[in-house]
Amino acid sequence: MTQYLLSVAMIDGEPMPPPEDMQRAFEQVGRFNAELQSTGAWVFGGGLLPASAATVVRADGGEVLVTDGPFTESKEHIGGFWVIDAVDLDAALALATKASRACEKPVEVRPFQENPEG
């Protein structure tokens, strides 16, 4: 099995959906999470606060610089994510399709690097 990151794309400044749409998405994501857990694909997942809540720590030699805000200067940020186990990319893409339908947002799929020590 390979682990994949399914990340939910959010856009700064995009209007929040109405409460009933948010509630529907929360319920859909809850059902998707339960499916991942029941099939053994679940590793970890969670939603994130907006990118404006980020803090960046940069250790460069003996200096440490801590700054507010996201590292990337972008309107698009990760709003939530899942870490899953899948037999291959096709299986991960099938789960990402379900994730995108559940959260009603685009979902990026990225495999984790292989551990060289096994």
C-alpha positions, 0 to 999 in steps of 0.5 A, a space after each residue: 500500500 502507498 500513502 497519498 495526501 488528498 488535499 482540498 483546494 480553497 481560494 482566499 476571498 471566495 464567499 462562504 457558502 450558505 449555512 445549509 450548503 456547509 452543513 450538507 458538505 460536513 455531513 457528506 465528508 463525515 460519511 466519506 470519513 466513515 467509509 475510509 475508516 471502515 475500508 481501512 484506507 483512513 490514516 489521518 484527516 482534518 480541516 484547517 483554519 484559513 491561511 491567514 492563521 498560519 505561522 512560518 518558522 524558518 531556521 537558517 543556520 543559527 537564526 530563527 525567523 518567525 513570521 505571521 501568515 502563509 509561506 506562499 503568496 497565493 490565493 489558493 491554499 489547502 483547506 483540509 486534507 486526508 492521508 490515505 492508504 491505497 493500492 495504487 494511484 487509480 484507487 487513490 484517484 477513485 477515493 479523491 473523486 468521492 472526497 471532491 464530491 463530499 466536500 464540493 471542492 477540488 482535491 489534489 492527489 499526491 503520493 508520499 515519498 517511499 521510505 528508503 529504510 523500508 
